[in-house]
């Protein structure tokens, strides 16, 4: 199953990429939402090979995912691969500088089942794909709007 969307952001590509690559902020956000996040790599710098182990509750059960950053091309793209006992997923985040102050953000998420149970769960998502796609696009739109506001910063009158 594939989810994809594009958003134009009124900010330079470098600013958008740096915000997207702020992994400690994502770790803190996941912890606030009740997930257990652990970095399992020993890399000192941000780049390919960064790996996280995540545990979080979904539908009353603790789930585990291992996520790895596979590609880190500043300021153009980041690719992530995630594996769980039931699913494989890939997330591709691409940036295109439309001008010095405008950037197009493209996000593609592909989820593939590994087990029969996962296949059945994904089938129920397929039946409601339009609703899930709207939620996915809405989250990306909100993130893009937040980035624009952060880029503009507090303006003095």
MIDONU-458708 format. One record per atom (N, C-alpha, C): residue number from 1; residue in one letter; chain; atom name; x, y, z. Coordinates in steps of 0.02 Angstrom, whole numbers, plus 32768, in hexadecimal, padded with zeros to 4 digits. Layout:
<nuros>
NURO  pos  code  unit  site     x     y     z
NURO  NUM     a     A    CA     X     Y     Z
...
</nuros>
This chain:
<nuros>
NURO  pos  code  unit  site     x     y     z
NURO    1     x     A     N  802A  7FC6  8000
NURO    1     x     A    CA  8000  8000  8000
NURO    1     x     A     C  802D  803E  8000
NURO    2     x     A     N  801B  806F  7FD8
NURO    2     x     A    CA  8045  80AA  7FD0
NURO    2     x     A     C  801D  80E9  7FE1
NURO    3     x     A     N  803C  8114  8007
NURO    3     x     A    CA  8021  8156  8016
NURO    3     x     A     C  8055  8189  7FFD
NURO    4     x     A     N  803F  81BB  7FD9
NURO    4     x     A    CA  806E  81EF  7FC4
NURO    4     x     A     C  804B  8232  7FBE
NURO    5     x     A     N  8072  8266  7FC9
NURO    5     x     A    CA  8058  82AA  7FC5
NURO    5     x     A     C  8092  82DA  7FB8
NURO    6     x     A     N  8080  8316  7FA1
NURO    6     x     A    CA  80B1  834B  7F95
NURO    6     x     A     C  8096  838B  7FB3
NURO    7     x     A     N  80C3  83B2  7FCF
NURO    7     x     A    CA  80B1  83F3  7FEC
NURO    7     x     A     C  80E7  8426  7FDA
NURO    8     x     A     N  80D2  8462  7FC9
NURO    8     x     A    CA  8101  8498  7FBE
NURO    8     x     A     C  8107  84C1  7FFE
NURO    9     x     A     N  8146  84D0  8010
NURO    9     x     A    CA  8155  84F2  804F
NURO    9     x     A     C  817B  8532  803F
NURO   10     x     A     N  8165  8569  805D
NURO   10     x     A    CA  8187  85AA  8055
NURO   10     x     A     C  81C3  85AE  8083
NURO   11     x     A     N  81F7  8588  8071
NURO   11     x     A    CA  8236  8587  8097
NURO   11     x     A     C  826B  8568  806B
NURO   12     x     A     N  82AB  857A  8075
NURO   12     x     A    CA  82E1  855D  804D
NURO   12     x     A     C  82E8  8512  805A
NURO   13     x     A     N  8300  84EE  8028
NURO   13     x     A    CA  8307  84A5  802E
NURO   13     x     A     C  8334  8491  8068
NURO   14     x     A     N  8369  84B6  8074
NURO   14     x     A    CA  8397  84A6  80AB
NURO   14     x     A     C  8374  84AA  80EE
NURO   15     x     A     N  834B  84DE  80F7
NURO   15     x     A    CA  8325  84E6  8135
NURO   15     x     A     C  82F6  84AC  813F
NURO   16     x     A     N  82D1  849A  810A
NURO   16     x     A    CA  82A0  8464  810E
NURO   16     x     A     C  82C4  8422  811D
NURO   17     x     A     N  82FB  8415  80FB
NURO   17     x     A    CA  8320  83D7  8106
NURO   17     x     A     C  833A  83D2  814D
NURO   18     x     A     N  8356  840A  8166
NURO   18     x     A    CA  8370  840A  81AB
NURO   18     x     A     C  8338  83FC  81DE
NURO   19     x     A     N  82FD  8418  81D1
NURO   19     x     A    CA  82C4  840C  81FE
NURO   19     x     A     C  82AF  83C2  81FA
NURO   20     x     A     N  82AE  83A7  81BE
NURO   20     x     A    CA  829B  8360  81B5
NURO   20     x     A     C  82CF  8331  81D5
NURO   21     x     A     N  830D  8347  81D7
NURO   21     x     A    CA  8343  831D  81F2
NURO   21     x     A     C  834F  8328  823C
NURO   22     x     A     N  8322  8349  825E
NURO   22     x     A    CA  8328  8355  82A6
NURO   22     x     A     C  830D  8317  82CB
NURO   23     x     A     N  8332  82E1  82C8
NURO   23     x     A    CA  831C  82A2  82E4
NURO   23     x     A     C  8311  82A3  832F
NURO   24     x     A     N  833A  82C6  8357
NURO   24     x     A    CA  832B  82C9  839E
NURO   24     x     A     C  82E6  82E6  83AE
NURO   25     x     A     N  82CE  8315  8385
NURO   25     x     A    CA  828B  8330  8390
NURO   25     x     A     C  8255  82FB  8384
NURO   26     x     A     N  825F  82D1  8351
NURO   26     x     A    CA  822F  829A  8345
NURO   26     x     A     C  8230  8268  837E
NURO   27     x     A     N  826D  825A  8398
NURO   27     x     A    CA  8272  822B  83CF
NURO   27     x     A     C  824C  8246  840C
NURO   28     x     A     N  8254  8286  841B
NURO   28     x     A    CA  8231  82A4  8454
NURO   28     x     A     C  81E5  82A2  8449
NURO   29     x     A     N  81CF  82B0  840D
NURO   29     x     A    CA  8187  82AF  83FE
NURO   29     x     A     C  816A  8269  8406
NURO   30     x     A     N  818F  8236  83F1
NURO   30     x     A    CA  8178  81F1  83F9
NURO   30     x     A     C  8175  81DE  8442
NURO   31     x     A     N  81A6  81F3  8469
NURO   31     x     A    CA  81A5  81E5  84B1
NURO   31     x     A     C  8169  8206  84D3
NURO   32     x     A     N  8158  8244  84BF
NURO   32     x     A    CA  811E  8266  84DB
NURO   32     x     A     C  80DD  8241  84CB
NURO   33     x     A     N  80DC  821D  8493
NURO   33     x     A    CA  80A0  81F8  847F
NURO   33     x     A     C  809E  81B1  849A
NURO   34     x     A     N  80CD  81A0  84C6
NURO   34     x     A    CA  80CB  815F  84E6
NURO   34     x     A     C  80F5  8128  84C5
NURO   35     x     A     N  811E  8139  8495
NURO   35     x     A    CA  8148  8107  8474
NURO   35     x     A     C  818B  8102  8498
NURO   36     x     A     N  81AA  80C8  8493
NURO   36     x     A    CA  81EF  80BF  84AB
NURO   36     x     A     C  821C  80C4  846E
NURO   37     x     A     N  824A  80F3  846E
NURO   37     x     A    CA  8277  80FE  8435
NURO   37     x     A     C  82BF  80F4  844C
NURO   38     x     A     N  82E4  80CA  8428
NURO   38     x     A    CA  8329  80BD  8439
NURO   38     x     A     C  8353  80C0  83F9
NURO   39     x     A     N  8389  80E7  83FB
NURO   39     x     A    CA  83B8  80E6  83C3
NURO   39     x     A     C  83E3  80A8  83CB
NURO   40     x     A     N  83E9  8080  8397
NURO   40     x     A    CA  840F  8042  839C
NURO   40     x     A     C  8450  8044  8375
NURO   41     x     A     N  845E  807B  8352
NURO   41     x     A    CA  849E  8081  832F
NURO   41     x     A     C  84D0  80A5  835B
NURO   42     x     A     N  850D  80A8  8345
NURO   42     x     A    CA  8542  80CA  836A
NURO   42     x     A     C  855F  8104  8341
NURO   43     x     A     N  8539  811D  8311
NURO   43     x     A    CA  8552  8153  82E7
NURO   43     x     A     C  8552  8195  830C
NURO   44     x     A     N  8586  81BB  8302
NURO   44     x     A    CA  858C  81FD  8323
NURO   44     x     A     C  856B  8233  82F9
NURO   45     x     A     N  856C  822B  82B7
NURO   45     x     A    CA  8550  825D  828A
NURO   45     x     A     C  8510  8244  826A
NURO   46     x     A     N  84E6  8272  8255
NURO   46     x     A    CA  84A9  8261  8233
NURO   46     x     A     C  84B9  8249  81EC
NURO   47     x     A     N  84A0  820F  81DB
NURO   47     x     A    CA  84AC  81F4  8198
NURO   47     x     A     C  8491  81AD  8192
NURO   48     x     A     N  849C  818F  8158
NURO   48     x     A    CA  8483  814A  814D
NURO   48     x     A     C  849D  811B  8184
NURO   49     x     A     N  8470  80F0  819A
NURO   49     x     A    CA  8482  80C1  81CF
NURO   49     x     A     C  8464  80D2  8212
NURO   50     x     A     N  844A  8110  821A
NURO   50     x     A    CA  8427  8120  8259
NURO   50     x     A     C  83EE  80EE  8260
NURO   51     x     A     N  83E7  80D1  829B
NURO   51     x     A    CA  83B4  809E  82A5
NURO   51     x     A     C  8392  80A8  82E8
NURO   52     x     A     N  8350  80A0  82E9
NURO   52     x     A    CA  8329  80A8  8326
NURO   52     x     A     C  82FF  8069  8330
NURO   53     x     A     N  82F6  8057  836E
NURO   53     x     A    CA  82C7  8023  8381
NURO   53     x     A     C  828E  8045  83A5
NURO   54     x     A     N  8251  803A  838E
NURO   54     x     A    CA  8216  805B  83AB
NURO   54     x     A     C  81E5  8027  83C3
NURO   55     x     A     N  81C8  8034  83FD
NURO   55     x     A    CA  8191  800C  8418
NURO   55     x     A     C  8159  803B  842A
NURO   56     x     A     N  811C  802B  8414
NURO   56     x     A    CA  80E3  8057  8421
NURO   56     x     A     C  80A3  802F  841F
NURO   57     x     A     N  8070  8047  8443
NURO   57     x     A    CA  8030  8022  8444
NURO   57     x     A     C  8004  8033  8408
NURO   58     x     A     N  7FEA  8000  83E8
NURO   58     x     A    CA  7FB8  8008  83B3
NURO   58     x     A     C  7F83  7FD2  83BE
NURO   59     x     A     N  7F45  7FE8  83C1
NURO   59     x     A    CA  7F0D  7FBA  83CC
NURO   59     x     A     C  7F17  7F8E  840A
NURO   60     x     A     N  7F31  7FAD  8440
NURO   60     x     A    CA  7F37  7F8B  847F
NURO   60     x     A     C  7F72  7F5B  8484
NURO   61     x     A     N  7F9E  7F5A  8453
NURO   61     x     A    CA  7FD6  7F2C  8454
NURO   61     x     A     C  8016  7F53  8445
NURO   62     x     A     N  804D  7F40  8467
NURO   62     x     A    CA  808D  7F61  845A
NURO   62     x     A     C  80AA  7F47  8419
NURO   63     x     A     N  80BD  7F74  83ED
NURO   63     x     A    CA  80DA  7F62  83AD
NURO   63     x     A     C  8123  7F79  83AC
NURO   64     x     A     N  814B  7F57  8385
NURO   64     x     A    CA  8193  7F68  837F
NURO   64     x     A     C  81A5  7F73  8337
NURO   65     x     A     N  81CA  7FA8  832A
NURO   65     x     A    CA  81E2  7FB8  82E7
NURO   65     x     A     C  822C  7FCB  82EC
NURO   66     x     A     N  8253  7FB6  82BC
NURO   66     x     A    CA  8298  7FCB  82B5
NURO   66     x     A     C  829B  7FF5  8276
NURO   67     x     A     N  82B2  8033  827D
NURO   67     x     A    CA  82B4  8063  8246
NURO   67     x     A     C  82FC  8078  8238
NURO   68     x     A     N  8310  8078  81F9
NURO   68     x     A    CA  8354  808A  81E7
NURO   68     x     A     C  8354  80BF  81B0
NURO   69     x     A     N  837F  80F0  81B8
NURO   69     x     A    CA  838A  8123  8185
NURO   69     x     A     C  83B9  8106  8151
NURO   70     x     A     N  83A1  80FC  8114
NURO   70     x     A    CA  83C9  80DE  80DF
NURO   70     x     A     C  83EC  8110  80B3
NURO   71     x     A     N  83CC  8149  80A8
NURO   71     x     A    CA  83E8  817C  807A
NURO   71     x     A     C  83E0  81C0  809A
NURO   72     x     A     N  8415  81E8  8097
NURO   72     x     A    CA  8415  822A  80B5
NURO   72     x     A     C  843B  8259  8087
NURO   73     x     A     N  8419  8274  8056
NURO   73     x     A    CA  8438  82A1  8025
NURO   73     x     A     C  8420  82E8  8031
NURO   74     x     A     N  8447  830E  8056
NURO   74     x     A    CA  8434  8352  8067
NURO   74     x     A     C  843D  837E  802A
NURO   75     x     A     N  840F  83A8  8017
NURO   75     x     A    CA  83CC  83B3  8031
NURO   75     x     A     C  8395  8396  8005
NURO   76     x     A     N  83A1  835C  7FE7
NURO   76     x     A    CA  8372  8341  7FB7
NURO   76     x     A     C  8345  8308  7FCF
NURO   77     x     A     N  8360  82D9  7FF5
NURO   77     x     A    CA  8337  829E  8005
NURO   77     x     A     C  834F  8279  8042
NURO   78     x     A     N  831F  8256  8061
NURO   78     x     A    CA  832C  8226  8096
NURO   78     x     A     C  8300  81E9  808A
NURO   79     x     A     N  831C  81AE  8091
NURO   79     x     A    CA  82F6  8170  808B
NURO   79     x     A     C  82FC  8149  80CC
NURO   80     x     A     N  82C3  8130  80E3
NURO   80     x     A    CA  82C1  8107  811F
NURO   80     x     A     C  82A3  80C3  810E
NURO   81     x     A     N  82BA  8090  8132
NURO   81     x     A    CA  829D  804E  812C
NURO   81     x     A     C  828A  8038  8173
NURO   82     x     A     N  824E  801E  817A
NURO   82     x     A    CA  8236  8007  81BB
NURO   82     x     A     C  821F  7FBF  81B5
NURO   83     x     A     N  822E  7F98  81E9
NURO   83     x     A    CA  821A  7F52  81EA
NURO   83     x     A     C  81F9  7F42  822D
NURO   84     x     A     N  81C4  7F1C  8229
NURO   84     x     A    CA  81A4  7F02  8265
NURO   84     x     A     C  8194  7EB9  8257
NURO   85     x     A     N  817E  7E94  8289
NURO   85     x     A    CA  816E  7E4E  827B
NURO   85     x     A     C  813A  7E44  8244
NURO   86     x     A     N  810D  7E74  823C
NURO   86     x     A    CA  80D7  7E6C  820B
NURO   86     x     A     C  80DF  7E94  81CB
NURO   87     x     A     N  8107  7ECA  81CD
NURO   87     x     A    CA  810A  7EF7  8194
NURO   87     x     A     C  8151  7F0C  8183
NURO   88     x     A     N  815B  7F1E  8144
NURO   88     x     A    CA  8195  7F43  812D
NURO   88     x     A     C  817B  7F85  8112
NURO   89     x     A     N  819F  7FBB  811F
NURO   89     x     A    CA  8189  7FFC  8106
NURO   89     x     A     C  81C5  8023  80EE
NURO   90     x     A     N  81B9  804E  80BD
NURO   90     x     A    CA  81ED  807C  80A7
NURO   90     x     A     C  81CF  80C1  80A3
NURO   91     x     A     N  81F6  80F2  80B9
NURO   91     x     A    CA  81E1  8138  80B8
NURO   91     x     A     C  8215  815E  8092
NURO   92     x     A     N  8200  8180  805D
NURO   92     x     A    CA  822D  81A9  8035
NURO   92     x     A     C  8216  81F1  803B
NURO   93     x     A     N  8244  821C  8051
NURO   93     x     A    CA  8236  8263  8057
NURO   93     x     A     C  8264  8287  8026
NURO   94     x     A     N  8246  82AA  7FF6
NURO   94     x     A    CA  826D  82CD  7FC3
NURO   94     x     A     C  825E  8317  7FC5
NURO   95     x     A     N  8291  833E  7FB6
NURO   95     x     A    CA  828A  8387  7FB4
NURO   95     x     A     C  82A2  83A0  7F71
NURO   96     x     A     N  827D  83CF  7F54
NURO   96     x     A    CA  8291  83F0  7F16
NURO   96     x     A     C  828D  843B  7F22
NURO   97     x     A     N  82C5  845D  7F17
NURO   97     x     A    CA  82C6  84A6  7F1F
NURO   97     x     A     C  82A4  84C5  7EE2
NURO   98     x     A     N  826A  84E3  7EEC
NURO   98     x     A    CA  8246  8503  7EB5
NURO   98     x     A     C  8262  8549  7EA8
NURO   99     x     A     N  827B  8568  7EDD
NURO   99     x     A    CA  829D  85A9  7ED9
NURO   99     x     A     C  82C8  85AE  7F18
NURO  100     x     A     N  82E7  85E8  7F23
NURO  100     x     A    CA  8311  85EF  7F5E
NURO  100     x     A     C  82E7  85EC  7F9E
NURO  101     x     A     N  82A7  85FD  7F9A
NURO  101     x     A    CA  827E  8601  7FD6
NURO  101     x     A     C  8242  85D2  7FD4
NURO  102     x     A     N  823F  85A5  7FA4
NURO  102     x     A    CA  8206  8577  7F9E
NURO  102     x     A     C  821F  8531  7F90
NURO  103     x     A     N  8204  8500  7FB5
NURO  103     x     A    CA  8219  84BB  7FB0
NURO  103     x     A     C  81DC  848D  7FAA
NURO  104     x     A     N  81E2  845B  7F7E
NURO  104     x     A    CA  81AD  8429  7F79
NURO  104     x     A     C  81C3  83EB  7FA1
NURO  105     x     A     N  8198  83D7  7FCF
NURO  105     x     A    CA  81A3  839C  7FF9
NURO  105     x     A     C  8178  8364  7FDD
NURO  106     x     A     N  8198  832B  7FCD
NURO  106     x     A    CA  8175  82F0  7FB5
NURO  106     x     A     C  8180  82B8  7FE7
NURO  107     x     A     N  814A  8299  7FFD
NURO  107     x     A    CA  814F  8263  802E
NURO  107     x     A     C  812B  8225  8012
NURO  108     x     A     N  814F  81ED  800F
NURO  108     x     A    CA  8133  81AE  7FF8
NURO  108     x     A     C  813D  817A  802E
NURO  109     x     A     N  8106  8159  8042
NURO  109     x     A    CA  8108  8124  8073
NURO  109     x     A     C  80EB  80E5  8054
NURO  110     x     A     N  8113  80B0  8054
NURO  110     x     A    CA  80FD  806F  8039
NURO  110     x     A     C  80FF  803C  8071
NURO  111     x     A     N  80C7  801A  807C
NURO  111     x     A    CA  80C1  7FE8  80B0
NURO  111     x     A     C  80B1  7FA5  808F
NURO  112     x     A     N  80D9  7F72  80A1
NURO  112     x     A    CA  80CE  7F2F  8086
NURO  112     x     A     C  80C6  7EFD  80BE
NURO  113     x     A     N  8093  7ED3  80BB
NURO  113     x     A    CA  8089  7EA1  80F0
NURO  113     x     A     C  80BA  7E67  80E9
NURO  114     x     A     N  80CC  7E4B  8123
NURO  114     x     A    CA  80F9  7E11  8124
NURO  114     x     A     C  80D5  7DD1  8139
NURO  115     x     A     N  809B  7DD9  8159
NURO  115     x     A    CA  8076  7D9F  8172
NURO  115     x     A     C  802E  7DA2  815B
NURO  116     x     A     N  800A  7D6C  8163
NURO  116     x     A    CA  7FC4  7D6A  8150
NURO  116     x     A     C  7F9B  7D9A  817B
NURO  117     x     A     N  7FA9  7D9D  81BB
NURO  117     x     A    CA  7F86  7DCB  81E8
NURO  117     x     A     C  7F91  7E14  81D2
NURO  118     x     A     N  7FCF  7E24  81C0
NURO  118     x     A    CA  7FDE  7E67  81A8
NURO  118     x     A     C  7FBB  7E75  8166
NURO  119     x     A     N  7FB7  7E44  813B
NURO  119     x     A    CA  7F94  7E4C  80FB
NURO  119     x     A     C  7F4A  7E5C  8107
NURO  120     x     A     N  7F2C  7E39  8137
NURO  120     x     A    CA  7EE5  7E46  8147
NURO  120     x     A     C  7EDC  7E8C  8164
NURO  121     x     A     N  7F0A  7EA1  818F
NURO  121     x     A    CA  7F06  7EE3  81AD
NURO  121     x     A     C  7F0C  7F19  8176
NURO  122     x     A     N  7F3B  7F0E  8147
NURO  122     x     A    CA  7F44  7F3E  8111
NURO  122     x     A     C  7F08  7F3E  80E2
NURO  123     x     A     N  7EE6  7F05  80DC
NURO  123     x     A    CA  7EAA  7F03  80B2
NURO  123     x     A     C  7E73  7F30  80CE
NURO  124     x     A     N  7E6D  7F31  8111
NURO  124     x     A    CA  7E3B  7F5E  812F
NURO  124     x     A     C  7E4E  7FA7  8124
NURO  125     x     A     N  7E8F  7FB5  8122
NURO  125     x     A    CA  7EA6  7FF9  8114
NURO  125     x     A     C  7E95  800B  80CB
NURO  126     x     A     N  7E9F  7FDB  809E
NURO  126     x     A    CA  7E8F  7FE7  8057
NURO  126     x     A     C  7E46  7FFB  804E
NURO  127     x     A     N  7E1A  7FDC  8074
NURO  127     x     A    CA  7DD3  7FEC  806E
NURO  127     x     A     C  7DC4  8034  8081
NURO  128     x     A     N  7DED  8050  80AD
NURO  128     x     A    CA  7DE5  8095  80C4
NURO  128     x     A     C  7E1E  80C1  80AB
NURO  129     x     A     N  7E3D  80B0  8073
NURO  129     x     A    CA  7E7A  80D2  805D
NURO  129     x     A     C  7E70  811E  8055
NURO  130     x     A     N  7E37  8132  803B
NURO  130     x     A    CA  7E2C  817A  8031
NURO  130     x     A     C  7E30  81A0  8073
NURO  131     x     A     N  7E13  8184  80A7
NURO  131     x     A    CA  7E15  81A3  80E9
NURO  131     x     A     C  7E5C  81A6  8104
NURO  132     x     A     N  7E81  816F  80FE
NURO  132     x     A    CA  7EC7  816E  8115
NURO  132     x     A     C  7EF2  819E  80ED
NURO  133     x     A     N  7EE5  81A2  80AB
NURO  133     x     A    CA  7F0B  81CF  8080
NURO  133     x     A     C  7EFE  8218  8094
NURO  134     x     A     N  7EC0  8229  80A3
NURO  134     x     A    CA  7EB1  826E  80BA
NURO  134     x     A     C  7ED5  827E  80FB
NURO  135     x     A     N  7ED6  824E  812A
NURO  135     x     A    CA  7EFA  8259  8169
NURO  135     x     A     C  7F45  8261  815E
NURO  136     x     A     N  7F61  8238  8133
NURO  136     x     A    CA  7FA8  823B  8122
NURO  136     x     A     C  7FB9  8280  8104
NURO  137     x     A     N  7F91  8295  80D3
NURO  137     x     A    CA  7F9C  82D6  80B2
NURO  137     x     A     C  7F93  830F  80E3
NURO  138     x     A     N  7F62  8309  810F
NURO  138     x     A    CA  7F56  833D  8141
NURO  138     x     A     C  7F91  8345  8170
NURO  139     x     A     N  7FAE  830D  8186
NURO  139     x     A    CA  7FE8  8311  81B3
NURO  139     x     A     C  8024  8332  8190
NURO  140     x     A     N  802F  8321  8150
NURO  140     x     A    CA  8066  833F  812B
NURO  140     x     A     C  8059  838A  811F
NURO  141     x     A     N  801B  839C  8110
NURO  141     x     A    CA  8009  83E3  8107
NURO  141     x     A     C  8015  840A  8147
NURO  142     x     A     N  8001  83EE  8180
NURO  142     x     A    CA  800A  8410  81C0
NURO  142     x     A     C  8055  8418  81CF
NURO  143     x     A     N  807C  83E4  81C1
NURO  143     x     A    CA  80C4  83E8  81CC
NURO  143     x     A     C  80E3  841F  81A0
NURO  144     x     A     N  80CE  8422  8161
NURO  144     x     A    CA  80E8  8455  8133
NURO  144     x     A     C  80D5  849B  814B
NURO  145     x     A     N  8098  84A3  8162
NURO  145     x     A    CA  8083  84E5  817C
NURO  145     x     A     C  80AC  84F8  81BA
NURO  146     x     A     N  80B9  84C8  81E6
NURO  146     x     A    CA  80E2  84D5  8221
NURO  146     x     A     C  8129  84E9  820E
NURO  147     x     A     N  8145  84C8  81DA
NURO  147     x     A    CA  8188  84DA  81C3
NURO  147     x     A     C  818A  8521  81A8
NURO  148     x     A     N  8156  8533  8183
NURO  148     x     A    CA  8153  8578  8169
NURO  148     x     A     C  8152  85AA  81A2
NURO  149     x     A     N  812A  859D  81D5
NURO  149     x     A    CA  8126  85CB  820D
NURO  149     x     A     C  8169  85CF  8232
NURO  150     x     A     N  818A  8596  823A
NURO  150     x     A    CA  81CC  8596  825B
NURO  150     x     A     C  81FF  85BD  8232
NURO  151     x     A     N  81FA  85B6  81F0
NURO  151     x     A    CA  8229  85DA  81C5
NURO  151     x     A     C  821F  8626  81CA
NURO  152     x     A     N  81E0  863A  81CB
NURO  152     x     A    CA  81D2  8682  81CF
NURO  152     x     A     C  81E7  869D  8213
NURO  153     x     A     N  81DF  8673  8247
NURO  153     x     A    CA  81F4  8689  828A
NURO  153     x     A     C  81CB  86C3  82A3
NURO  154     x     A     N  81DA  86D9  82E0
NURO  154     x     A    CA  81B5  8711  82FB
NURO  154     x     A     C  81C9  8751  82D6
NURO  155     x     A     N  8198  8773  82BC
NURO  155     x     A    CA  81A4  87B2  8297
NURO  155     x     A     C  8195  87ED  82C4
NURO  156     x     A     N  81C1  881D  82C3
NURO  156     x     A    CA  81B8  885A  82EA
NURO  156     x     A     C  8190  888C  82C1
NURO  157     x     A     N  815D  88AC  82DF
NURO  157     x     A    CA  8135  88DC  82B8
NURO  157     x     A     C  815A  891C  82AA
</nuros>
